[in-house]
Amino acid sequence: MAGTEYRLDGLDEWEAALARAVDEQYPEEFKRMVIQVAEELQGKVKENTPKKTGRLQNAWKVGEIRKRGSEYIIEVSNNVEYAEAVEWGHRQEAGRYVPALGKRLKAQTVKGAHMMEISLQELETVLPGFLKEWLDNFLNTHDVV
């Protein structure tokens, strides 16, 4: 079969015009979508966080959206002092008695729960469909380019 070449002229210009329209004419709608994605991540990470007292699970927060250059940034964070140790795991002194637990530590290491890492992977699987749906709705309801 002979090679066939197709050419779509103007696609880069259309993409740039769409990005400008979203940024200049409809920034609040875009910000709401970014916040919605961050809240989805927050929900997933809460579900994946181990729950003993609920303190760590309930401390997940969605920060304020900021614009830096052409990028929008929003953080999903947890300020509980042991959140990082639960995420990545940690070493401990086997045999040491811990009054709060009422028992002695057995293992030298505790494996991480990887709640944020797992939640980001889960979000990555649904994000393309979500963004496609958002963009379709946006293009159908706005006179862009």
MDTraj code that builds the backbone (N, CA, C; nanometers):
import mdtraj as md
import numpy as np

residues = "MET ALA GLY THR GLU TYR ARG LEU ASP GLY LEU ASP GLU TRP GLU ALA ALA LEU ALA ARG ALA VAL ASP GLU GLN TYR PRO GLU GLU PHE LYS ARG MET VAL ILE GLN VAL ALA GLU GLU LEU GLN GLY LYS VAL LYS GLU ASN THR PRO LYS LYS THR GLY ARG LEU GLN ASN ALA TRP LYS VAL GLY GLU ILE ARG LYS ARG GLY SER GLU TYR ILE ILE GLU VAL SER ASN ASN VAL GLU TYR ALA GLU ALA VAL GLU TRP GLY HIS ARG GLN GLU ALA GLY ARG TYR VAL PRO ALA LEU GLY LYS ARG LEU LYS ALA GLN THR VAL LYS GLY ALA HIS MET MET GLU ILE SER LEU GLN GLU LEU GLU THR VAL LEU PRO GLY PHE LEU LYS GLU TRP LEU ASP ASN PHE LEU ASN THR HIS ASP VAL VAL".split()
xyz = np.array([
    [0.0857, -0.1184, 0.0000],
    [0.0000, 0.0000, 0.0000],
    [0.0893, 0.1233, 0.0000],
    [0.0584, 0.2138, -0.0845],
    [0.1367, 0.3369, -0.0967],
    [0.1115, 0.4251, 0.0252],
    [0.2141, 0.4981, 0.0650],
    [0.2010, 0.5880, 0.1791],
    [0.1104, 0.7054, 0.1457],
    [0.0294, 0.7425, 0.2400],
    [-0.0602, 0.8562, 0.2230],
    [-0.0270, 0.9580, 0.3297],
    [-0.0194, 1.0789, 0.2905],
    [0.0147, 1.1850, 0.3850],
    [-0.1055, 1.2762, 0.4033],
    [-0.1394, 1.2983, 0.5284],
    [-0.2476, 1.3903, 0.5609],
    [-0.1872, 1.5086, 0.6340],
    [-0.2431, 1.6215, 0.6094],
    [-0.1901, 1.7411, 0.6722],
    [-0.3058, 1.8237, 0.7272],
    [-0.2947, 1.8613, 0.8535],
    [-0.3951, 1.9469, 0.9162],
    [-0.3291, 2.0797, 0.9488],
    [-0.3526, 2.1763, 0.8673],
    [-0.2961, 2.3086, 0.8903],
    [-0.3831, 2.3852, 0.9886],
    [-0.3185, 2.4627, 1.0716],
    [-0.3917, 2.5513, 1.1618],
    [-0.4229, 2.4925, 1.2979],
    [-0.3889, 2.3658, 1.3214],
    [-0.4216, 2.3033, 1.4493],
    [-0.3440, 2.3677, 1.5648],
    [-0.2177, 2.3979, 1.5436],
    [-0.1387, 2.4632, 1.6481],
    [-0.1945, 2.6015, 1.6802],
    [-0.2364, 2.6733, 1.5762],
    [-0.2934, 2.8064, 1.5973],
    [-0.4258, 2.7969, 1.6729],
    [-0.5066, 2.6946, 1.6403],
    [-0.6357, 2.6757, 1.7073],
    [-0.6125, 2.6435, 1.8550],
    [-0.5162, 2.5568, 1.8834],
    [-0.4853, 2.5212, 2.0216],
    [-0.4403, 2.6447, 2.1000],
    [-0.3560, 2.7276, 2.0391],
    [-0.3094, 2.8495, 2.1058],
    [-0.4255, 2.9460, 2.1293],
    [-0.5138, 2.9575, 2.0313],
    [-0.6303, 3.0464, 2.0455],
    [-0.7235, 2.9952, 2.1551],
    [-0.7415, 2.8642, 2.1620],
    [-0.8259, 2.8061, 2.2670],
    [-0.7651, 2.8339, 2.4046],
    [-0.6353, 2.8140, 2.4181],
    [-0.5678, 2.8402, 2.5452],
    [-0.5813, 2.9867, 2.5846],
    [-0.5676, 3.0776, 2.4878],
    [-0.5836, 3.2214, 2.5156],
    [-0.7273, 3.2517, 2.5590],
    [-0.8239, 3.1932, 2.4900],
    [-0.9646, 3.2189, 2.5234],
    [-0.9957, 3.1723, 2.6649],
    [-0.9502, 3.0528, 2.6999],
    [-0.9737, 3.0023, 2.8352],
    [-0.9070, 3.0931, 2.9369],
    [-0.7836, 3.1326, 2.9098],
    [-0.7063, 3.2124, 3.0047],
    [-0.7578, 3.3555, 3.0170],
    [-0.7991, 3.4151, 2.9057],
    [-0.8382, 3.5563, 2.9067],
    [-0.9877, 3.5779, 2.9266],
    [-1.0709, 3.4935, 2.8639],
    [-1.2144, 3.5170, 2.8675],
    [-1.2877, 3.4357, 2.9742],
    [-1.2352, 3.3167, 3.0063],
    [-1.3074, 3.2274, 3.0974],
    [-1.2174, 3.1695, 3.2067],
    [-1.1326, 3.2526, 3.2687],
    [-1.0392, 3.1956, 3.3677],
    [-1.1095, 3.1364, 3.4895],
    [-1.2236, 3.1909, 3.5290],
    [-1.2933, 3.1400, 3.6476],
    [-1.3463, 2.9991, 3.6245],
    [-1.3939, 2.9713, 3.5035],
    [-1.4414, 2.8356, 3.4735],
    [-1.3262, 2.7362, 3.4777],
    [-1.2112, 2.7774, 3.4245],
    [-1.0945, 2.6902, 3.4265],
    [-1.0492, 2.6668, 3.5701],
    [-1.0487, 2.7714, 3.6511],
    [-1.0095, 2.7576, 3.7913],
    [-1.1031, 2.6620, 3.8642],
    [-1.2338, 2.6717, 3.8366],
    [-1.3296, 2.5809, 3.9006],
    [-1.3008, 2.4356, 3.8631],
    [-1.2619, 2.4138, 3.7376],
    [-1.2300, 2.2782, 3.6936],
    [-1.1048, 2.2278, 3.7659],
    [-1.0022, 2.3118, 3.7793],
    [-0.8789, 2.2717, 3.8479],
    [-0.9094, 2.2408, 3.9950],
    [-0.9911, 2.3220, 4.0576],
    [-1.0306, 2.2975, 4.1967],
    [-1.1069, 2.1662, 4.2075],
    [-1.1934, 2.1389, 4.1116],
    [-1.2691, 2.0138, 4.1114],
    [-1.1752, 1.8925, 4.1032],
    [-1.0717, 1.9012, 4.0208],
    [-0.9743, 1.7928, 4.0101],
    [-0.9004, 1.7759, 4.1431],
    [-0.8606, 1.8870, 4.2055],
    [-0.7911, 1.8809, 4.3346],
    [-0.8813, 1.8203, 4.4422],
    [-1.0091, 1.8548, 4.4405],
    [-1.1027, 1.7984, 4.5387],
    [-1.1238, 1.6487, 4.5151],
    [-1.1209, 1.6075, 4.3903],
    [-1.1299, 1.4647, 4.3578],
    [-1.0086, 1.3910, 4.4154],
    [-0.8897, 1.4500, 4.3991],
    [-0.7685, 1.3907, 4.4558],
    [-0.7782, 1.3855, 4.6078],
    [-0.8265, 1.4918, 4.6678],
    [-0.8424, 1.4955, 4.8135],
    [-0.9329, 1.3809, 4.8607],
    [-1.0426, 1.3583, 4.7915],
    [-1.1335, 1.2498, 4.8285],
    [-1.0670, 1.1135, 4.8167],
    [-0.9932, 1.0942, 4.7079],
    [-0.9240, 0.9666, 4.6883],
    [-0.8177, 0.9439, 4.7946],
    [-0.7398, 1.0459, 4.8264],
    [-0.6329, 1.0290, 4.9246],
    [-0.6903, 1.0068, 5.0644],
    [-0.8031, 1.0681, 5.0949],
    [-0.8683, 1.0418, 5.2240],
    [-0.9108, 0.8960, 5.2331],
    [-0.9692, 0.8442, 5.1240],
    [-1.0119, 0.7038, 5.1222],
    [-0.8931, 0.6092, 5.1387],
    [-0.7780, 0.6455, 5.0839],
    [-0.6605, 0.5588, 5.0869],
    [-0.5723, 0.5778, 5.2100],
    [-0.6072, 0.6728, 5.2957],
    [-0.5284, 0.6993, 5.4163],
    [-0.5710, 0.6030, 5.5265],
    [-0.4734, 0.5361, 5.5891],
    [-0.5077, 0.4478, 5.7010],
    [-0.5798, 0.5256, 5.8109],
    [-0.6784, 0.4608, 5.8722],
    [-0.7571, 0.5302, 5.9741],
    [-0.7450, 0.4562, 6.1071],
    [-0.6793, 0.5220, 6.1996],
    [-0.6776, 0.4707, 6.3375],
    [-0.7637, 0.5631, 6.4212],
    [-0.7272, 0.6918, 6.4217],
    [-0.8062, 0.7902, 6.4975],
    [-0.8866, 0.8800, 6.4042],
    [-0.8485, 0.8842, 6.2766],
    [-0.9130, 0.9733, 6.1816],
    [-0.8422, 1.1065, 6.1673],
    [-0.7461, 1.1331, 6.2549],
    [-0.6754, 1.2615, 6.2513],
    [-0.6020, 1.2817, 6.1190],
    [-0.5243, 1.1823, 6.0775],
    [-0.4485, 1.1924, 5.9531],
    [-0.5431, 1.1985, 5.8330],
    [-0.6434, 1.1165, 5.8347],
    [-0.7394, 1.1106, 5.7241],
    [-0.8148, 1.2430, 5.7062],
    [-0.8513, 1.3052, 5.8151],
    [-0.9307, 1.4284, 5.8079],
    [-0.8479, 1.5551, 5.7893],
    [-0.7153, 1.5420, 5.7888],
    [-0.6295, 1.6603, 5.7781],
    [-0.5943, 1.6949, 5.6332],
    [-0.6418, 1.6197, 5.5356],
    [-0.6121, 1.6520, 5.3957],
    [-0.6883, 1.7780, 5.3556],
    [-0.6158, 1.8735, 5.2999],
    [-0.6735, 2.0032, 5.2618],
    [-0.6381, 2.0379, 5.1178],
    [-0.7285, 2.1077, 5.0527],
    [-0.7040, 2.1634, 4.9195],
    [-0.6687, 2.3099, 4.9397],
    [-0.5526, 2.3496, 4.8879],
    [-0.5067, 2.4866, 4.9038],
    [-0.5731, 2.5824, 4.8063],
    [-0.5280, 2.7048, 4.8103],
    [-0.5769, 2.8079, 4.7192],
    [-0.5121, 2.7894, 4.5819],
    [-0.5867, 2.8187, 4.4787],
    [-0.5311, 2.8109, 4.3436],
    [-0.4521, 2.9386, 4.3168],
    [-0.3330, 2.9200, 4.2589],
    [-0.2466, 3.0338, 4.2256],
    [-0.2045, 3.0208, 4.0803],
    [-0.1793, 3.1338, 4.0192],
    [-0.1290, 3.1333, 3.8830],
    [0.0159, 3.1798, 3.8863],
    [0.1025, 3.0968, 3.8299],
    [0.2450, 3.1299, 3.8209],
    [0.2829, 3.1205, 3.6739],
    [0.3040, 3.2358, 3.6115],
    [0.3292, 3.2379, 3.4675],
    [0.2046, 3.1926, 3.3943],
    [0.2171, 3.0897, 3.3135],
    [0.1008, 3.0380, 3.2403],
    [0.0414, 2.9155, 3.3078],
    [0.0918, 2.8800, 3.4269],
    [0.0457, 2.7602, 3.4960],
    [-0.0420, 2.7959, 3.6151],
    [-0.1418, 2.7114, 3.6387],
    [-0.2229, 2.7208, 3.7591],
    [-0.1750, 2.6124, 3.8541],
    [-0.1573, 2.6488, 3.9807],
    [-0.1040, 2.5564, 4.0808],
    [-0.2010, 2.5495, 4.1975],
    [-0.2269, 2.4278, 4.2418],
    [-0.3105, 2.4063, 4.3598],
    [-0.2530, 2.2864, 4.4337],
    [-0.2470, 2.2938, 4.5644],
    [-0.1878, 2.1879, 4.6441],
    [-0.2937, 2.1107, 4.7210],
    [-0.2726, 1.9812, 4.7294],
    [-0.3470, 1.8958, 4.8208],
    [-0.2436, 1.8507, 4.9224],
    [-0.2634, 1.8872, 5.0479],
    [-0.1588, 1.8641, 5.1478],
    [-0.2167, 1.8162, 5.2807],
    [-0.1246, 1.7739, 5.3655],
    [-0.1595, 1.7267, 5.4986],
    [-0.0512, 1.7769, 5.5927],
    [-0.0885, 1.8469, 5.6989],
    [0.0109, 1.9037, 5.7893],
    [0.0301, 1.8235, 5.9180],
    [-0.0260, 1.7042, 5.9240],
    [-0.0036, 1.6197, 6.0412],
    [0.1424, 1.5761, 6.0403],
    [0.2074, 1.5870, 6.1548],
    [0.3525, 1.5671, 6.1618],
    [0.3992, 1.4286, 6.1156],
    [0.3150, 1.3282, 6.1229],
    [0.3583, 1.1940, 6.0842],
    [0.3055, 1.1512, 5.9467],
    [0.2493, 1.2432, 5.8717],
    [0.1932, 1.2086, 5.7400],
    [0.2990, 1.1518, 5.6460],
    [0.4155, 1.2123, 5.6436],
    [0.5215, 1.1655, 5.5540],
    [0.5683, 1.0252, 5.5928],
    [0.5783, 0.9987, 5.7224],
    [0.6202, 0.8657, 5.7684],
    [0.5171, 0.7590, 5.7294],
    [0.3897, 0.7943, 5.7335],
    [0.2860, 0.6992, 5.6934],
    [0.2893, 0.6798, 5.5417],
    [0.3124, 0.7858, 5.4680],
    [0.3188, 0.7769, 5.3211],
    [0.4342, 0.6879, 5.2765],
    [0.5536, 0.7142, 5.3256],
    [0.6752, 0.6489, 5.2752],
    [0.7260, 0.5345, 5.3613],
    [0.6759, 0.5198, 5.4819],
    [0.7267, 0.4189, 5.5734],
    [0.8357, 0.4785, 5.6607],
    [0.8773, 0.4019, 5.7611],
    [0.9786, 0.4540, 5.8532],
    [1.0431, 0.3405, 5.9315],
    [1.1551, 0.3736, 5.9939],
    [1.2241, 0.2808, 6.0836],
    [1.1739, 0.3066, 6.2252],
    [1.1865, 0.2023, 6.3072],
    [1.1513, 0.2172, 6.4478],
    [1.2369, 0.1217, 6.5308],
    [1.2412, 0.1456, 6.6571],
    [1.3229, 0.0638, 6.7470],
    [1.2410, -0.0555, 6.7960],
    [1.2710, -0.1714, 6.7392],
    [1.1987, -0.2930, 6.7786],
    [1.2213, -0.3202, 6.9270],
    [1.1149, -0.3577, 6.9979],
    [1.1224, -0.3878, 7.1400],
    [1.0913, -0.2703, 7.2304],
    [1.0895, -0.1480, 7.1742],
    [1.0611, -0.0291, 7.2555],
    [0.9126, -0.0279, 7.2915],
    [0.8822, 0.0026, 7.4179],
    [0.7438, 0.0107, 7.4636],
    [0.6873, 0.1480, 7.4302],
    [0.5686, 0.1509, 7.3711],
    [0.5028, 0.2762, 7.3343],
    [0.3742, 0.2866, 7.4159],
    [0.3725, 0.3750, 7.5168],
    [0.2551, 0.3869, 7.6034],
    [0.1257, 0.4171, 7.5268],
    [0.1341, 0.5011, 7.4237],
    [0.0127, 0.5375, 7.3483],
    [-0.0494, 0.4154, 7.2814],
    [0.0342, 0.3186, 7.2437],
    [-0.0156, 0.1955, 7.1815],
    [-0.0432, 0.0875, 7.2853],
    [0.0224, 0.1006, 7.3987],
    [0.0060, 0.0011, 7.5035],
    [0.0761, -0.1295, 7.4718],
    [0.1794, -0.1224, 7.3878],
    [0.2529, -0.2450, 7.3527],
    [0.3933, -0.2109, 7.3054],
    [0.4702, -0.3151, 7.2850],
    [0.6068, -0.3004, 7.2359],
    [0.6080, -0.3103, 7.0833],
    [0.7004, -0.2347, 7.0231],
    [0.7154, -0.2383, 6.8775],
    [0.7814, -0.3689, 6.8369],
    [0.7347, -0.4287, 6.7291],
    [0.7884, -0.5570, 6.6865],
    [0.8831, -0.5438, 6.5679],
    [0.8420, -0.4758, 6.4655],
    [0.9215, -0.4674, 6.3430],
    [1.0198, -0.3518, 6.3483],
    [1.1303, -0.3654, 6.2740],
    [1.2278, -0.2562, 6.2659],
    [1.1848, -0.1513, 6.1635],
    [1.1041, -0.1909, 6.0702],
    [1.0533, -0.0961, 5.9704],
    [0.9031, -0.1129, 5.9546],
    [0.8401, -0.0041, 5.9192],
    [0.6973, -0.0043, 5.8884],
    [0.6842, 0.0396, 5.7431],
    [0.6174, -0.0406, 5.6635],
    [0.6001, -0.0072, 5.5219],
    [0.5081, 0.1133, 5.5073],
    [0.5342, 0.1903, 5.4034],
    [0.4517, 0.3066, 5.3762],
    [0.3156, 0.2669, 5.3199],
    [0.2170, 0.3505, 5.3462],
    [0.0826, 0.3271, 5.2922],
    [0.0697, 0.3799, 5.1497],
    [0.1557, 0.4747, 5.1123],
    [0.1582, 0.5325, 4.9771],
    [0.0210, 0.5846, 4.9347],
    [-0.0504, 0.6445, 5.0298],
    [-0.1862, 0.6902, 5.0013],
    [-0.1909, 0.8003, 4.8956],
    [-0.0952, 0.8922, 4.8958],
    [-0.0943, 0.9974, 4.7941],
    [-0.0496, 0.9394, 4.6602],
    [0.0538, 0.8584, 4.6623],
    [0.1039, 0.7974, 4.5388],
    [-0.0059, 0.7146, 4.4701],
    [-0.0756, 0.6325, 4.5459],
    [-0.1837, 0.5495, 4.4916],
    [-0.2975, 0.6376, 4.4401],
    [-0.3313, 0.7400, 4.5144],
    [-0.4410, 0.8295, 4.4755],
    [-0.4090, 0.9034, 4.3465],
    [-0.2837, 0.9471, 4.3303],
    [-0.2436, 1.0131, 4.2056],
    [-0.2540, 0.9166, 4.0877],
    [-0.2156, 0.7920, 4.1079],
    [-0.2280, 0.6921, 4.0013],
    [-0.3745, 0.6689, 3.9658],
    [-0.4612, 0.6612, 4.0664],
    [-0.6045, 0.6447, 4.0416],
    [-0.6603, 0.7633, 3.9642],
    [-0.6188, 0.8830, 4.0027],
    [-0.6661, 1.0040, 3.9354],
    [-0.6186, 1.0073, 3.7903],
    [-0.4952, 0.9651, 3.7664],
    [-0.4418, 0.9645, 3.6302],
    [-0.5230, 0.8756, 3.5365],
    [-0.5868, 0.7727, 3.5887],
    [-0.6656, 0.6843, 3.5021],
    [-0.7977, 0.7489, 3.4600],
    [-0.8555, 0.8332, 3.5435],
    [-0.9845, 0.8947, 3.5104],
    [-0.9708, 1.0366, 3.4561],
    [-0.8544, 1.0982, 3.4747],
    [-0.8362, 1.2381, 3.4350],
    [-0.8547, 1.2634, 3.2858],
    [-0.8002, 1.1816, 3.1958],
    [-0.8211, 1.2099, 3.0531],
    [-0.9690, 1.2158, 3.0139],
    [-1.0490, 1.1242, 3.0638],
    [-1.1923, 1.1264, 3.0340],
    [-1.2613, 1.2480, 3.0922],
    [-1.2242, 1.2842, 3.2151],
    [-1.2804, 1.4020, 3.2794],
    [-1.2467, 1.5276, 3.2001],
    [-1.1193, 1.5414, 3.1599],
    [-1.0769, 1.6606, 3.0861],
    [-1.1423, 1.6668, 2.9491],
    [-1.1586, 1.5520, 2.8836],
    [-1.2264, 1.5489, 2.7530],
    [-1.3711, 1.5954, 2.7680],
    [-1.4382, 1.5453, 2.8708],
    [-1.5772, 1.5854, 2.8948],
    [-1.5861, 1.7351, 2.9257],
    [-1.4940, 1.7861, 3.0082],
    [-1.4944, 1.9283, 3.0419],
    [-1.4728, 2.0119, 2.9171],
    [-1.3749, 1.9733, 2.8347],
    [-1.3449, 2.0488, 2.7130],
    [-1.4614, 2.0434, 2.6148],
    [-1.5239, 1.9270, 2.5989],
    [-1.6410, 1.9158, 2.5111],
    [-1.7520, 2.0098, 2.5570],
    [-1.7809, 2.0076, 2.6877],
    [-1.8845, 2.0967, 2.7424],
    [-1.8461, 2.2429, 2.7230],
    [-1.7203, 2.2737, 2.7454],
    [-1.6728, 2.4108, 2.7299],
    [-1.6907, 2.4574, 2.5860],
    [-1.6479, 2.3761, 2.4905],
    [-1.6576, 2.4149, 2.3491],
    [-1.8028, 2.4243, 2.3029],
    [-1.8905, 2.3407, 2.3584],
    [-2.0311, 2.3427, 2.3211],
    [-2.1090, 2.4588, 2.3806],
    [-2.0560, 2.5190, 2.4841],
    [-2.1290, 2.6273, 2.5518],
    [-2.0655, 2.7638, 2.5372],
    [-1.9545, 2.7718, 2.4657],
    [-1.8852, 2.8997, 2.4470],
    [-1.8497, 2.9201, 2.3005],
    [-1.8537, 3.0444, 2.2622],
    [-1.8126, 3.0809, 2.1265],
    [-1.6632, 3.1106, 2.1316],
    [-1.5840, 3.0069, 2.1036],
    [-1.4396, 3.0191, 2.1136],
    [-1.3787, 3.0123, 1.9747],
    [-1.2845, 3.0969, 1.9505],
    [-1.2065, 3.1093, 1.8264],
    [-1.2870, 3.1203, 1.7032],
])
top = md.Topology()
chain = top.add_chain()
for i, resn in enumerate(residues, 1):
    res = top.add_residue(resn, chain, resSeq=i)
    for name in ("N", "CA", "C"):
        top.add_atom(name, md.element.get_by_symbol(name[0]), res)
traj = md.Trajectory(xyz[None], top)
